[in-house]
């Protein structure tokens, strides 16, 4: 940390798991399909924003499960992983 940086102003370098990045991408895609962004949710009534995020999270979870299942199937085909 440089002399001019304090813990409050120092850049934060947080490593996200690849799955977390993909999850955020799916959430953002769902929100765009509904005409919103993560930023625009702040302008909505709390209950509406919460409902959209609940729906977006469910969508992202479903898509992540699909990705994981496909990865397992490829591993099985190539003999790299035991069956589910």
Backbone as a printed PyTorch tensor [residue, N CA C, xyz], in Angstrom:
tensor([[[  0.8550,  -1.1700,   0.0000],
         [  0.0000,   0.0000,   0.0000],
         [  0.8930,   1.2230,   0.0000]],

        [[  0.5910,   2.2050,  -0.8460],
         [  1.4060,   3.4150,  -0.9120],
         [  1.1150,   4.3010,   0.2890]],

        [[  1.9840,   5.2990,   0.4700],
         [  1.8010,   6.1970,   1.6140],
         [  0.4950,   6.9630,   1.5210]],

        [[  0.0320,   7.2580,   0.3060],
         [ -1.1890,   8.0390,   0.1630],
         [ -2.4480,   7.1820,   0.3150]],

        [[ -2.2780,   5.8740,   0.3090],
         [ -3.4340,   4.9960,   0.4490],
         [ -3.6860,   4.6550,   1.9050]],

        [[ -4.9310,   4.5870,   2.2240],
         [ -5.3360,   4.1050,   3.5370],
         [ -6.1540,   2.8530,   3.2970]],

        [[ -6.4210,   2.0610,   4.3080],
         [ -7.2460,   0.8790,   4.0870],
         [ -8.5950,   1.2180,   3.4580]],

        [[ -9.1190,   2.4060,   3.7490],
         [-10.4150,   2.8010,   3.2060],
         [-10.3380,   3.1810,   1.7300]],

        [[ -9.1640,   3.6910,   1.2640],
         [ -9.0480,   4.1510,  -0.1120],
         [ -8.2270,   3.2230,  -0.9870]],

        [[ -7.5800,   2.2380,  -0.4020],
         [ -6.7700,   1.3050,  -1.1970],
         [ -7.6740,   0.4910,  -2.1100]],

        [[ -7.1870,   0.2140,  -3.3190],
         [ -8.0020,  -0.6020,  -4.2190],
         [ -8.1940,  -2.0000,  -3.6430]],

        [[ -9.3630,  -2.5390,  -3.8520],
         [ -9.6580,  -3.8800,  -3.3680],
         [ -9.5270,  -4.8470,  -4.5300]],

        [[ -8.7020,  -5.8330,  -4.3680],
         [ -8.5180,  -6.8510,  -5.3880],
         [ -9.0900,  -8.1470,  -4.8460]],

        [[-10.3450,  -8.3560,  -5.1420],
         [-11.0310,  -9.5520,  -4.6680],
         [-11.1170, -10.5110,  -5.8440]],

        [[-10.6140, -11.7070,  -5.6280],
         [-10.6960, -12.7330,  -6.6630],
         [-12.0570, -13.4010,  -6.5520]],

        [[-12.8240, -13.3220,  -7.6230],
         [-14.1050, -14.0110,  -7.6480],
         [-13.9020, -15.3820,  -8.2420]],

        [[-14.6610, -16.3230,  -7.7670],
         [-14.6460, -17.6310,  -8.3750],
         [-15.2580, -17.5040,  -9.7640]],

        [[-14.7820, -18.3050, -10.7240],
         [-15.3650, -18.2400, -12.0670],
         [-16.8850, -18.4300, -12.0490]],

        [[-17.3610, -19.2770, -11.1680],
         [-18.8000, -19.5220, -11.0940],
         [-19.5370, -18.2560, -10.6350]],

        [[-18.9400, -17.4880,  -9.7540],
         [-19.5740, -16.2520,  -9.2800],
         [-19.6840, -15.2380, -10.4120]],

        [[-18.6620, -15.1740, -11.2520],
         [-18.6970, -14.2700, -12.3940],
         [-19.7900, -14.6900, -13.3740]],

        [[-19.8810, -15.9860, -13.6230],
         [-20.9140, -16.4890, -14.5250],
         [-22.3060, -16.2470, -13.9480]],

        [[-22.4460, -16.4480, -12.6390],
         [-23.7370, -16.2020, -11.9900],
         [-24.1590, -14.7450, -12.1580]],

        [[-23.2410, -13.8450, -11.9580],
         [-23.5530, -12.4140, -12.1170],
         [-23.9490, -12.1150, -13.5590]],

        [[-23.2580, -12.7360, -14.5070],
         [-23.5830, -12.5530, -15.9230],
         [-25.0020, -13.0130, -16.2160]],

        [[-25.3880, -14.1600, -15.6810],
         [-26.7490, -14.6630, -15.8790],
         [-27.7810, -13.7490, -15.2290]],

        [[-27.4790, -13.2510, -14.0410],
         [-28.4020, -12.3290, -13.3620],
         [-28.5830, -11.0670, -14.1890]],

        [[-27.4780, -10.5190, -14.6750],
         [-27.5580,  -9.3070, -15.4830],
         [-28.3360,  -9.5610, -16.7770]],

        [[-28.1300, -10.7240, -17.3900],
         [-28.8590, -11.0640, -18.6230],
         [-30.3600, -11.1640, -18.3490]],

        [[-30.7240, -11.7820, -17.2280],
         [-32.1450, -11.8870, -16.8870],
         [-32.7450, -10.5000, -16.6850]],

        [[-32.0470,  -9.6680, -15.9430],
         [-32.5640,  -8.3200, -15.6900],
         [-32.7100,  -7.5300, -16.9880]],

        [[-31.7360,  -7.6550, -17.8940],
         [-31.8440,  -6.9730, -19.1890],
         [-33.0690,  -7.4630, -19.9520]],

        [[-33.3520,  -8.7760, -19.8600],
         [-34.5180,  -9.3120, -20.5690],
         [-35.8240,  -8.7460, -20.0190]],

        [[-35.7800,  -8.2390, -18.7970],
         [-36.9500,  -7.6240, -18.1700],
         [-36.8960,  -6.1010, -18.2210]],

        [[-35.8920,  -5.5760, -18.9480],
         [-35.7820,  -4.1250, -19.1190],
         [-35.1020,  -3.4020, -17.9760]],

        [[-34.2860,  -4.1130, -17.2170],
         [-33.6200,  -3.5070, -16.0630],
         [-32.1430,  -3.8390, -16.0460]],

        [[-31.4430,  -3.1510, -15.1600],
         [-30.0440,  -3.4380, -14.8550],
         [-29.9340,  -3.5070, -13.3400]],

        [[-28.7720,  -3.9450, -12.8550],
         [-28.5740,  -3.9360, -11.4020],
         [-28.7330,  -2.5180, -10.8590]],

        [[-28.2630,  -1.5520, -11.6210],
         [-28.3660,  -0.1530, -11.1890],
         [-29.8120,   0.3320, -11.1840]],

        [[-30.5810,  -0.0200, -12.2230],
         [-31.9600,   0.4780, -12.3040],
         [-32.8610,  -0.1120, -11.2190]],

        [[-32.4610,  -1.2470, -10.6400],
         [-33.2670,  -1.8350,  -9.5620],
         [-33.3710,  -0.8940,  -8.3690]],

        [[-32.3440,  -0.0710,  -8.1830],
         [-32.3300,   0.8560,  -7.0550],
         [-33.4430,   1.8950,  -7.1630]],

        [[-33.9560,   2.1020,  -8.3630],
         [-35.0070,   3.0910,  -8.5770],
         [-36.4090,   2.5070,  -8.4110]],

        [[-36.4950,   1.1970,  -8.2580],
         [-37.7900,   0.5260,  -8.1170],
         [-38.2060,   0.4460,  -6.6560]],

        [[-39.4990,   0.2690,  -6.4140],
         [-39.9300,  -0.0090,  -5.0390],
         [-39.2320,  -1.2820,  -4.5390]],

        [[-38.9370,  -1.3220,  -3.2630],
         [-38.1600,  -2.4160,  -2.6800],
         [-38.7630,  -3.7900,  -2.9840]],

        [[-40.0860,  -3.9170,  -2.8770],
         [-40.6950,  -5.2230,  -3.1090],
         [-40.5660,  -5.6590,  -4.5630]],

        [[-40.6450,  -4.7340,  -5.4960],
         [-40.4960,  -5.0660,  -6.9130],
         [-39.0480,  -5.4430,  -7.2330]],

        [[-38.1110,  -4.6960,  -6.6760],
         [-36.6900,  -4.9960,  -6.8900],
         [-36.3480,  -6.3610,  -6.3070]],

        [[-36.8800,  -6.6510,  -5.1160],
         [-36.6190,  -7.9430,  -4.4810],
         [-37.1890,  -9.0830,  -5.3200]],

        [[-38.3860,  -8.9060,  -5.8550],
         [-39.0040,  -9.9350,  -6.6850],
         [-38.1760, -10.1940,  -7.9450]],

        [[-37.7160,  -9.1290,  -8.5930],
         [-36.8880,  -9.2930,  -9.7840],
         [-35.5720,  -9.9970,  -9.4630]],

        [[-34.9610,  -9.6560,  -8.3420],
         [-33.7080, -10.3100,  -7.9680],
         [-33.9330, -11.7770,  -7.6030]],

        [[-35.0710, -12.0760,  -6.9920],
         [-35.3990, -13.4680,  -6.6830],
         [-35.5320, -14.2610,  -7.9790]],

        [[-36.2400, -13.6880,  -8.9440],
         [-36.4090, -14.3440, -10.2400],
         [-35.0610, -14.4820, -10.9550]],

        [[-34.2580, -13.4320, -10.9270],
         [-32.9490, -13.4530, -11.5890],
         [-32.0310, -14.4900, -10.9470]],

        [[-32.0820, -14.6070,  -9.6360],
         [-31.2560, -15.5870,  -8.9320],
         [-31.6800, -17.0140,  -9.2810]],

        [[-32.9850, -17.2370,  -9.3630],
         [-33.4810, -18.5590,  -9.7330],
         [-33.0500, -18.8990, -11.1630]],

        [[-33.1400, -17.9390, -12.0560],
         [-32.7070, -18.1390, -13.4410],
         [-31.2180, -18.4860, -13.4760]],

        [[-30.4100, -17.7120, -12.7580],
         [-28.9670, -17.9460, -12.7360],
         [-28.6440, -19.3200, -12.1520]],

        [[-29.3330, -19.7040, -11.0970],
         [-29.0910, -21.0190, -10.4850],
         [-29.3950, -22.1450, -11.4600]],

        [[-30.4840, -21.9980, -12.1860],
         [-30.8600, -23.0130, -13.1700],
         [-29.8010, -23.1160, -14.2600]],

        [[-29.3680, -21.9770, -14.7580],
         [-28.3610, -21.9850, -15.8260],
         [-27.0350, -22.5510, -15.3320]],

        [[-26.6420, -22.2120, -14.0930],
         [-25.3970, -22.7520, -13.5380],
         [-25.4870, -24.2700, -13.3800]],

        [[-26.6500, -24.7670, -12.9820],
         [-26.8370, -26.2100, -12.8610],
         [-26.6880, -26.8810, -14.2250]],

        [[-27.2110, -26.2390, -15.2740],
         [-27.0640, -26.7750, -16.6300],
         [-25.5890, -26.8500, -17.0250]],

        [[-24.8480, -25.7990, -16.7330],
         [-23.4260, -25.7640, -17.0690],
         [-22.6860, -26.8780, -16.3280]],

        [[-22.9890, -27.0350, -15.0470],
         [-22.3320, -28.0630, -14.2480],
         [-22.6680, -29.4630, -14.7620]],

        [[-23.9300, -29.6910, -15.1110],
         [-24.3380, -30.9860, -15.6280],
         [-23.6170, -31.2970, -16.9350]],

        [[-23.5210, -30.3060, -17.8080],
         [-22.8110, -30.5150, -19.0690],
         [-21.3410, -30.8410, -18.8340]],

        [[-20.7290, -30.1630, -17.8790],
         [-19.3250, -30.4220, -17.5730],
         [-19.1520, -31.8560, -17.0750]],

        [[-20.0690, -32.3180, -16.2250],
         [-20.0060, -33.6990, -15.7360],
         [-20.1860, -34.6900, -16.8810]],

        [[-21.0920, -34.3780, -17.7940],
         [-21.3280, -35.2720, -18.9310],
         [-20.0790, -35.3750, -19.8020]],

        [[-19.4080, -34.2560, -20.0440],
         [-18.1880, -34.2790, -20.8400],
         [-17.1190, -35.0900, -20.1210]],

        [[-16.9970, -34.9050, -18.8030],
         [-16.0280, -35.6730, -18.0230],
         [-16.3300, -37.1620, -18.1050]],

        [[-17.6050, -37.5270, -18.0130],
         [-17.9980, -38.9400, -18.1010],
         [-17.6420, -39.5200, -19.4640]],

        [[-17.9180, -38.7630, -20.5040],
         [-17.6230, -39.2290, -21.8520],
         [-16.1300, -39.5010, -22.0070]],

        [[-15.3300, -38.6540, -21.3950],
         [-13.8910, -38.7960, -21.4970],
         [-13.3010, -39.6280, -20.3730]],

        [[-14.1360, -40.1860, -19.5110],
         [-13.6770, -41.0590, -18.4360],
         [-12.9360, -40.3660, -17.3220]],

        [[-13.1520, -39.0820, -17.1480],
         [-12.4150, -38.3270, -16.1360],
         [-13.1350, -38.2150, -14.8010]],

        [[-14.4110, -38.5450, -14.7620],
         [-15.1510, -38.3670, -13.4980],
         [-16.1150, -39.5220, -13.3250]],

        [[-16.3780, -39.8760, -12.0660],
         [-17.3720, -40.9240, -11.8160],
         [-18.7600, -40.4040, -12.1700]],

        [[-19.6960, -41.2860, -12.5150],
         [-21.0530, -40.8430, -12.8300],
         [-21.7210, -40.1670, -11.6430]],

        [[-22.6670, -39.3090, -11.9250],
         [-23.4050, -38.5870, -10.8690],
         [-24.2150, -39.5040, -10.0230]]])
